[in-house]
Amino acid sequence: MKTLIIAEHDNLHLNPITLNTVQAAAQIGNEIHVLVAGYGCQAVAQAAAKIHGVTQVFVADNEAYAHQLAENVAPLIVEVAQSYSHILAPATTQGKNVLPRVAALYDVAQISDIIAVVSADTFKRPIYAGNAIATVKSEDCLKVITVRGSSFAPVESGSGNASIEPLSQVFKSDKVSFVREQLEKTARPELNAARIVVSGGRGVGSRENFALLEQLADKLGAAVGASRAAVDSGYAQNDLQVGQTGKIVAPDLYIAVGISGAIQHLAGMKESKIIVAINKDDESPIFQVADYGLVGDLFDVLPELTSKI
């Protein structure tokens, strides 16, 4: 049996979460192949070939895949994965966009956001915002799976020597086209891969006040996150949202500032190794999951904490 992993990348760099997905594939026990679909993505293919445990890398390098539109990438995966028993992708925005289409085209059920591999056909995944864990067994001949990267340790990179095979198949839908993307450049670590995350909630009060979190994050070399309430209030951009409908993170240290601890937010960060909560309401639910809690006004606490680092 063979497993095909869909690489996460930006055409220049392989997203480290792909290494976590390879770990999940390794626990399934199949031979592991990687598909890189993009444009000008040879560096990504070379990085994928160096991943420990990967034996084959397929590269679809074409302008049609430059922005990895799901309408173009999904039929490519279906074409390539004819002889595979498992298709895996990280449970990121891209993975969640592409793999449901793949599952529909194959007419199989997708298994989403797995956190553990029990066997080649049985997996564990959170339900009810992480308050329960479901064990799911699939009888489909092809398993289409998204992987919660924070639940699997990354495999080593640099020791592999997989072969690289170019693909000639080109799928370009006439129903969609790429218009534009707006990215905010930052020197801070990517939220999904950061060892330290400083997140703010509605209690921060405004976009201008988020500068207090950013100053602390810069001192710690941390990523900045936000609750959905903060994002909906316009304090932070959408791609910083942590939670059930945002990004799932599990850093070594998670600092929650002005976050009450709604169940949807806890679902996205409660696997963090150490959780520090700063809130003036000592009855906030966030204190129930925090390893360390500081009851106080964040506008007094943050400047002092930042100055002490």
ZAKOLDO-819671 format. One line per 5 residues: for each residue z, y, x of N, C-alpha, C, O. Coordinates in steps of 0.05 Angstrom, whole numbers. Layout:
% ZAKOLDO-819671
Z:Y:X:Z:Y:X:Z:Y:X:Z:Y:X | ...
//
This chain:
% ZAKOLDO-819671
0:-24:17:0:0:0:0:25:18:10:25:40 | -11:47:7:-13:71:22:-4:95:5:-6:95:-20 | 8:115:18:17:139:5:1:163:16:-3:166:40 | -9:180:-2:-23:204:5:-5:228:0:4:232:-23 | -1:244:20:15:268:18:-3:293:18:-21:295:35
2:311:0:-14:335:-2:1:356:15:23:365:8 | -11:365:37:2:384:55:5:411:43:-13:421:29 | 27:423:47:32:451:39:27:469:63:38:464:84 | 10:489:60:3:506:82:-10:532:73:-15:536:49 | -14:550:92:-27:576:86:-53:579:101:-62:601:106
-66:557:108:-90:555:124:-86:559:154:-103:553:170 | -63:570:161:-57:574:190:-34:558:199:-34:548:222 | -13:555:182:11:541:190:18:520:169:15:524:145 | 28:497:178:38:476:161:66:484:151:84:490:168 | 71:484:125:97:491:114:116:468:122:110:445:117
140:475:133:159:454:142:167:436:119:176:413:125 | 165:444:94:173:427:72:156:401:70:164:382:58 | 133:402:83:116:378:84:130:356:99:127:333:93 | 146:363:119:161:344:135:182:330:118:188:306:122 | 194:344:100:214:332:81:200:313:63:211:292:56
176:320:54:160:302:36:152:277:51:152:255:39 | 146:279:76:139:255:92:164:236:94:161:212:93 | 187:248:96:212:232:96:214:215:71:221:192:72 | 209:227:48:209:213:23:189:190:22:195:168:13 | 165:196:33:144:176:34:152:153:53:147:130:47
166:159:75:175:139:93:195:120:80:195:96:86 | 211:130:62:231:114:48:218:96:28:229:75:20 | 194:104:18:179:86:0:169:62:16:168:40:5 | 161:66:41:154:44:58:125:39:62:117:19:74 | 108:56:52:79:51:54:68:65:79:82:80:93
43:58:86:29:73:106:24:101:96:18:105:72 | 27:121:113:27:149:104:3:164:114:-3:165:138 | -12:176:96:-35:193:102:-30:220:91:-14:224:72 | -43:241:102:-39:268:94:-66:281:88:-86:277:102 | -68:295:65:-92:310:58:-87:340:62:-68:351:51
-104:353:79:-103:382:83:-128:394:70:-150:389:80 | -124:409:49:-147:422:36:-144:452:39:-124:464:31 | -163:465:52:-162:494:56:-187:504:68:-209:492:66 | -185:527:82:-209:539:94:-200:551:121:-182:567:122 | -213:542:142:-205:549:169:-177:538:175:-160:551:187
-173:513:167:-147:501:168:-144:479:190:-128:461:187 | -160:480:210:-160:459:231:-133:458:245:-123:437:253 | -120:481:249:-94:482:262:-73:467:245:-55:454:256 | -76:469:219:-57:455:201:-62:425:203:-42:410:204 | -87:417:205:-93:388:207:-82:377:233:-71:355:234
-84:392:255:-74:383:280:-43:381:280:-32:363:291 | -30:400:266:-1:399:263:7:374:246:27:361:252 | -8:369:225:-2:346:208:-6:320:223:9:301:219 | -25:319:241:-30:295:257:-7:288:276:-5:266:286 | 9:308:282:31:304:301:57:297:287:78:293:300
57:294:261:81:287:246:87:258:250:70:240:248 | 112:252:257:120:224:261:116:208:236:126:216:214 | 103:185:238:99:167:216:73:170:201:65:153:186 | 58:192:207:32:196:194:11:182:211:10:186:235 | -6:166:198:-27:151:213:-55:162:209:-73:156:224
-59:178:188:-86:188:182:-84:216:168:-68:220:151 | -101:234:177:-102:261:165:-131:266:156:-150:263:171 | -134:273:130:-160:280:119:-161:311:116:-142:323:108 | -183:322:124:-186:351:123:-210:359:106:-233:352:112 | -205:374:85:-226:385:69:-226:415:75:-211:430:63
-244:423:93:-245:451:103:-269:464:91:-292:461:100 | -265:479:69:-287:492:55:-277:517:41:-254:519:33 | -295:536:38:-287:561:25:-277:557:-3:-261:573:-13 | -285:535:-16:-276:529:-43:-246:524:-45:-234:528:-66 | -235:516:-22:-206:510:-21:-190:531:-7:-166:527:0
-202:554:-2:-189:575:14:-162:583:1:-143:588:16 | -161:585:-25:-137:594:-39:-124:570:-54:-105:574:-69 | -134:546:-49:-122:522:-60:-118:523:-90:-97:515:-100 | -139:533:-104:-138:533:-133:-135:505:-143:-150:487:-135 | -117:501:-162:-113:474:-172:-138:462:-185:-142:437:-183
-154:479:-197:-178:469:-210:-198:457:-190:-215:441:-197 | -196:465:-165:-214:455:-144:-200:432:-128:-213:412:-121 | -174:435:-123:-161:415:-106:-155:389:-121:-157:368:-110 | -148:391:-147:-141:367:-162:-164:346:-163:-158:323:-157 | -189:354:-169:-210:333:-169:-215:322:-141:-223:299:-138
-210:338:-120:-213:328:-93:-192:306:-88:-199:286:-76 | -168:311:-96:-147:291:-92:-154:265:-107:-151:243:-97 | -164:268:-132:-172:244:-147:-194:229:-133:-193:204:-133 | -212:243:-121:-234:230:-107:-224:215:-82:-233:193:-76 | -205:228:-68:-196:216:-42:-176:193:-47:-175:174:-31
-160:195:-68:-137:177:-71:-143:152:-87:-125:140:-99 | -168:143:-88:-175:120:-104:-160:94:-95:-154:77:-112 | -154:91:-70:-142:66:-60:-112:69:-54:-101:53:-39 | -99:90:-65:-71:94:-58:-53:86:-81:-61:85:-104 | -28:79:-74:-8:72:-94:10:95:-101:22:95:-122
12:115:-83:30:138:-87:16:163:-78:2:163:-57 | 19:185:-93:11:211:-85:36:229:-86:49:231:-107 | 42:242:-64:66:259:-62:59:287:-54:40:292:-39 | 74:306:-65:71:334:-57:99:347:-60:115:339:-76 | 104:368:-44:130:382:-47:131:394:-75:111:402:-87
156:396:-85:160:408:-112:162:438:-109:181:451:-117 | 140:450:-98:138:479:-96:119:489:-118:110:474:-134 | 115:515:-118:96:526:-137:69:513:-136:57:507:-156 | 59:508:-111:33:496:-108:33:467:-117:16:458:-132 | 54:452:-109:55:424:-117:58:421:-147:45:403:-159
74:438:-159:78:437:-188:53:445:-204:49:439:-227 | 35:460:-190:10:469:-203:-12:448:-201:-26:443:-221 | -13:434:-178:-35:415:-174:-30:387:-185:-47:376:-198 | -6:376:-179:-2:348:-185:-2:341:-215:-12:319:-221 | 7:358:-233:4:351:-262:-25:347:-270:-31:330:-287
-43:362:-258:-72:359:-263:-82:332:-253:-98:318:-265 | -72:325:-229:-79:299:-217:-70:276:-235:-85:257:-241 | -45:278:-244:-34:257:-261:-50:255:-287:-55:233:-297 | -58:278:-299:-73:277:-323:-101:265:-319:-110:250:-336 | -113:271:-296:-140:260:-291:-138:230:-286:-158:216:-292
-116:220:-276:-113:192:-272:-101:178:-297:-100:154:-299 | -92:194:-316:-79:184:-341:-54:168:-334:-50:146:-345 | -37:180:-317:-11:168:-311:11:189:-315:5:213:-316 | 35:179:-316:58:198:-319:67:208:-292:69:192:-273 | 71:234:-290:82:245:-265:112:242:-264:126:244:-285
123:237:-240:152:236:-236:158:261:-220:149:264:-197 | 173:279:-232:177:306:-220:204:309:-206:224:299:-215 | 203:323:-183:227:333:-170:246:311:-162:270:313:-167 | 236:290:-149:254:268:-142:273:277:-120:266:293:-103 | 298:266:-121:318:272:-100:326:247:-84:341:250:-65
316:224:-93:323:199:-78:302:178:-85:291:177:-107 | 297:160:-65:279:138:-69:296:112:-70:310:106:-51 | 295:98:-93:310:73:-96:293:50:-86:303:33:-72 | 268:50:-94:248:30:-86:221:42:-89:218:66:-97 | 200:27:-85:173:37:-86:165:46:-114:146:61:-118
179:36:-134:172:44:-162:196:56:-177:193:62:-201 | 218:61:-163:242:72:-177:253:96:-161:256:95:-136 | 258:118:-176:266:143:-163:288:156:-179:292:151:-203 | 303:174:-166:323:190:-179:315:219:-180:304:230:-161 | 320:231:-203:313:260:-207:334:273:-224:345:260:-242
339:299:-220:359:313:-236:348:320:-264:324:326:-267 | 365:319:-284:358:328:-311:381:345:-321:402:346:-309 | 376:359:-343:396:377:-355:407:396:-334:431:399:-330 | 388:410:-320:395:430:-300:413:419:-279:430:433:-268 | 409:394:-272:424:381:-250:451:370:-258:466:360:-241
458:371:-284:483:360:-293:483:330:-296:504:318:-299 | 460:318:-295:457:289:-296:434:280:-278:415:295:-274 | 436:256:-268:415:245:-251:403:221:-266:416:202:-273 | 376:223:-270:362:201:-283:350:183:-262:338:192:-242 | 352:157:-267:338:137:-250:313:128:-265:315:117:-287
290:134:-254:264:130:-268:248:108:-254:244:109:-230 | 240:88:-269:222:67:-258:195:70:-271:192:71:-295 | 174:70:-254:147:74:-263:132:47:-261:133:34:-240 | 118:40:-282:101:17:-282:71:24:-279:54:6:-280 | 66:49:-275:38:57:-270:29:46:-243:45:44:-224
4:39:-241:-6:29:-215:-8:51:-194:-7:45:-170 | -9:76:-203:-9:99:-185:15:117:-192:18:125:-215 | 32:122:-172:55:140:-176:48:168:-166:42:171:-143 | 49:187:-184:44:215:-176:71:230:-177:84:231:-198 | 80:240:-154:107:248:-151:110:275:-136:96:280:-117
127:293:-147:134:317:-132:162:312:-120:179:299:-133 | 167:323:-96:191:317:-81:208:342:-77:197:362:-68 | 233:341:-84:251:363:-78:258:362:-48:273:345:-39 | 247:380:-33:249:379:-4:278:380:6:284:368:27 | 295:396:-8:322:399:2:338:374:1:360:373:12
328:353:-13:343:328:-15:336:308:6:348:287:8 | 316:314:23:307:296:44:307:311:71:296:333:73 | 318:298:91:317:310:118:288:310:128:274:290:123 | 280:330:143:253:330:153:249:310:175:268:304:191 | 225:298:177:219:279:198:212:295:223:208:320:222
211:282:246:204:295:271:175:303:271:158:290:259 | 169:325:284:142:335:287:136:338:317:152:349:332 | 112:329:325:105:332:353:101:306:367:88:304:388 | 112:284:356:110:258:369:88:241:357:82:219:368 | 76:249:335:55:233:322:28:236:335:23:255:351
10:218:329:-17:219:340:-37:207:320:-52:189:327 | -37:218:296:-55:208:275:-83:217:280:-89:238:292 | -102:201:270:-130:208:272:-136:229:250:-124:229:229 | -156:246:255:-164:266:236:-193:261:227:-211:258:243 | -196:260:201:-223:254:190:-232:276:171:-218:282:151
-254:289:177:-264:310:159:-276:299:133:-287:277:133 | -273:314:112:-284:306:86:-306:325:78:-305:349:84 | -327:314:65:-350:330:58:-350:338:28:-366:354:19 | -332:325:12:-332:331:-17:-323:360:-22:-304:370:-11 | -339:373:-40:-333:400:-47:-332:402:-78:-351:395:-91
-309:411:-88:-306:415:-117:-300:444:-122:-280:455:-111 | -317:457:-138:-312:486:-143:-317:491:-173:-339:490:-183 | -295:496:-187:-296:500:-215:-310:527:-221:-305:547:-208 | -326:527:-242:-339:552:-251:-322:566:-272:-331:586:-283 | -299:556:-278:-281:567:-299:-260:586:-288:-248:601:-303
-256:584:-262:-235:601:-250:-246:614:-224:-264:603:-212 | -234:636:-216:-241:648:-191:-217:663:-181:-200:672:-196 | -214:665:-154:-192:679:-142:-197:709:-143:-219:718:-136 | -178:724:-153:-181:753:-155:-166:767:-132:-179:781:-117 | -140:763:-130:-125:776:-108:-97:764:-107:-89:750:-126
-84:769:-85:-56:762:-83:-41:785:-70:-52:799:-53 | -16:788:-77:0:809:-66:25:797:-53:42:785:-66 | 26:799:-27:47:787:-11:64:808:2:54:828:12 | 90:804:2:108:822:16:115:810:43:126:789:45 | 107:824:64:112:814:91:141:819:99:152:841:94
153:799:111:181:802:120:185:785:145:173:764:149 | 203:794:161:210:780:186:232:759:180:239:743:198 | 243:759:156:264:741:150:253:712:146:229:709:140 | 270:692:149:261:664:145:251:660:116:259:674:98 | 234:640:113:225:632:86:248:620:71:264:605:82
250:627:45:273:620:29:278:589:29:300:580:32 | 256:574:26:259:545:24:269:532:50:282:511:49 | 263:545:72:269:533:98:293:545:113:300:536:134 | 305:566:101:326:581:115:352:565:117:359:550:99 | 366:568:139:392:556:143:414:572:130:435:560:123
409:597:126:429:615:113:414:631:92:392:641:97 | 426:633:68:414:648:46:435:667:35:457:658:29 | 428:692:32:445:712:19:431:720:-7:410:731:-7 | 444:713:-30:432:718:-56:448:738:-72:473:739:-71 | 433:754:-87:446:774:-104:440:770:-134:419:759:-141
459:778:-151:455:775:-179:455:802:-194:452:823:-182 | 459:800:-220:458:825:-236:480:844:-228:477:868:-231 | 502:833:-217:524:850:-208:517:870:-186:532:889:-181 | 495:865:-172:487:883:-150:479:910:-162:483:931:-149 | 469:911:-186:466:936:-200:439:949:-199:431:962:-219
424:947:-176:399:961:-175:383:950:-151:394:937:-133 | 357:957:-150:340:949:-127:350:963:-102:349:951:-80 | 359:988:-104:369:1002:-81:393:989:-69:397:988:-45 | 411:978:-87:435:965:-77:430:939:-63:447:929:-48 | 406:927:-68:399:902:-55:397:906:-24:397:887:-9
395:931:-16:394:937:13:419:928:27:419:922:51 | 442:928:12:467:918:24:465:888:31:475:880:52 | 452:873:14:448:844:19:428:840:42:432:823:59 | 408:857:43:387:855:64:399:861:91:392:848:111 | 418:880:92:431:887:118:448:863:128:447:857:151
462:851:109:478:827:117:460:804:125:466:790:145 | 438:800:110:420:778:117:408:782:144:405:763:160 | 401:807:151:389:812:177:409:807:199:401:798:221 | 434:813:195:454:808:215:458:778:219:463:769:242 | 455:762:198:459:733:199:433:718:206:434:693:210
411:731:206:385:717:209:379:700:184:369:678:187 | 386:711:161:385:695:136:361:704:119:350:726:123 | 355:687:99:335:694:78:350:708:56:374:704:52 | 336:724:40:348:737:17:338:723:-8:314:717:-11 | 357:718:-27:350:705:-52:360:722:-75:373:743:-71
355:713:-100:364:728:-123:367:710:-147:353:689:-148 | 384:717:-165:386:702:-190:364:711:-209:351:731:-204 | 359:695:-230:339:703:-249:346:730:-262:328:746:-267 | 371:734:-267:379:759:-280:372:783:-262:363:803:-273 | 376:780:-236:368:801:-218:338:806:-217:329:829:-216
323:784:-217:294:786:-217:284:799:-243:267:817:-243 | 295:790:-266:286:801:-292:294:830:-294:280:845:-309 | 315:839:-280:323:867:-281:307:884:-262:311:909:-261 | 290:871:-246:273:886:-227:287:893:-200:277:909:-185 | 309:879:-195:323:884:-170:310:870:-146:312:879:-123
295:849:-152:283:833:-130:257:821:-141:254:818:-166 | 238:815:-123:213:804:-132:215:774:-140:235:761:-132 | 196:765:-154:197:738:-166:200:716:-146:214:696:-151 | 187:718:-122:187:696:-104:214:693:-90:218:675:-73 | 234:710:-96:261:707:-85:280:693:-104:303:689:-98
270:686:-128:288:675:-148:296:647:-140:280:629:-134 | 322:642:-141:334:616:-136:345:605:-163:359:619:-177 | 338:580:-169:349:569:-194:330:549:-206:310:541:-194 | 336:540:-230:321:519:-243:292:528:-247:274:511:-245 | 287:553:-253:260:563:-257:250:578:-233:229:591:-234
264:577:-211:256:589:-186:254:569:-164:243:547:-167 | 265:575:-141:264:557:-118:290:542:-115:312:552:-120 | 288:517:-106:311:500:-101:317:502:-71:300:496:-55 | 341:510:-64:349:513:-36:374:496:-30:390:492:-48 | 377:488:-5:401:474:4:407:481:32:407:464:50
413:507:38:418:516:65:446:507:75:462:496:60 | 451:511:101:477:505:112:498:524:100:521:517:96 | 490:549:94:508:569:83:494:585:61:472:596:66 | 506:586:38:495:602:15:516:622:7:538:614:-1 | 509:647:9:527:669:1:518:681:-25:496:693:-26
533:678:-46:526:688:-73:541:713:-78:566:713:-80 | 527:735:-81:539:762:-85:533:773:-112:510:776:-120 | 554:778:-128:549:789:-155:535:770:-173:521:779:-192 | 538:744:-168:525:723:-185:547:709:-201:566:699:-189 | 544:709:-227:565:697:-244:565:667:-242:587:654:-243
542:654:-238:541:625:-236:531:611:-260:542:590:-268 | 510:622:-273:498:608:-296:488:581:-287:480:577:-264 | 488:562:-305:480:535:-299:452:533:-287:447:516:-270 | 434:551:-297:407:550:-286:406:559:-257:389:548:-242 | 423:577:-249:424:585:-221:437:563:-204:428:557:-182
459:551:-214:472:530:-199:454:507:-193:456:494:-172 | 435:501:-211:417:479:-207:399:483:-183:389:464:-172 | 396:508:-174:378:514:-152:392:516:-125:379:519:-105 | 420:516:-125:433:520:-99:458:504:-95:471:507:-73 | 466:488:-114:492:475:-111:493:452:-90:514:442:-84
469:445:-80:468:425:-58:473:438:-31:472:424:-11 | 477:464:-30:482:478:-5:507:466:8:526:458:-6 | 507:465:35:530:452:49:555:468:46:576:457:40 | 554:495:49:577:512:45:568:535:26:548:548:31 | 584:540:5:578:561:-14:600:582:-13:624:575:-16
593:607:-9:612:629:-9:605:647:-32:582:656:-35 | 625:653:-49:620:669:-73:636:695:-70:660:695:-63 | 622:718:-76:635:744:-76:630:756:-103:608:762:-111 | 652:760:-118:650:770:-146:677:783:-154:698:773:-146 | 675:805:-169:700:818:-177:714:805:-201:737:811:-207
699:786:-214:710:772:-237:720:745:-227:704:727:-221 | 746:741:-226:757:716:-216:753:692:-234:760:670:-226 | 742:697:-258:737:675:-276:707:667:-277:698:651:-293 | 691:679:-259:663:672:-258:658:643:-252:672:632:-234 | 640:629:-265:635:601:-260:627:594:-231:630:572:-222
616:614:-217:607:609:-190:630:599:-172:626:584:-153 | 655:608:-179:678:600:-163:684:570:-165:698:559:-148 | 675:557:-186:680:529:-191:664:511:-171:672:489:-166 | 642:522:-160:626:506:-141:629:517:-113:619:505:-94 | 642:540:-110:643:553:-84:664:539:-66:685:530:-75
657:537:-40:677:527:-21:696:549:-13:720:544:-8 | 686:574:-13:703:597:-7:696:619:-28:673:624:-33 | 717:631:-39:713:652:-58:728:677:-51:751:676:-42 | 714:699:-54:727:725:-48:724:743:-73:703:750:-81 | 747:749:-85:748:765:-109:750:795:-100:770:803:-88
730:810:-106:730:838:-97:704:851:-105:685:839:-113 | 704:878:-102:680:894:-108:660:891:-85:667:897:-62 | 636:881:-91:616:876:-71:609:901:-55:601:900:-32 | 612:924:-67:605:949:-54:626:957:-32:620:973:-15 | 649:945:-34:669:948:-13:667:925:7:670:929:31
663:901:-3:663:877:13:639:875:32:643:870:56 | 615:880:22:591:876:38:590:894:62:585:885:84 | 594:921:59:593:938:83:614:929:104:608:930:128 | 638:921:95:658:913:115:650:887:128:653:884:152 | 640:868:112:632:842:123:609:846:143:609:834:165
590:863:136:567:867:154:576:881:180:566:874:201 | 595:899:178:604:913:202:620:895:221:622:900:245 | 632:873:210:648:855:226:631:834:241:641:821:259 | 605:832:234:588:811:246:574:822:271:559:808:284
//
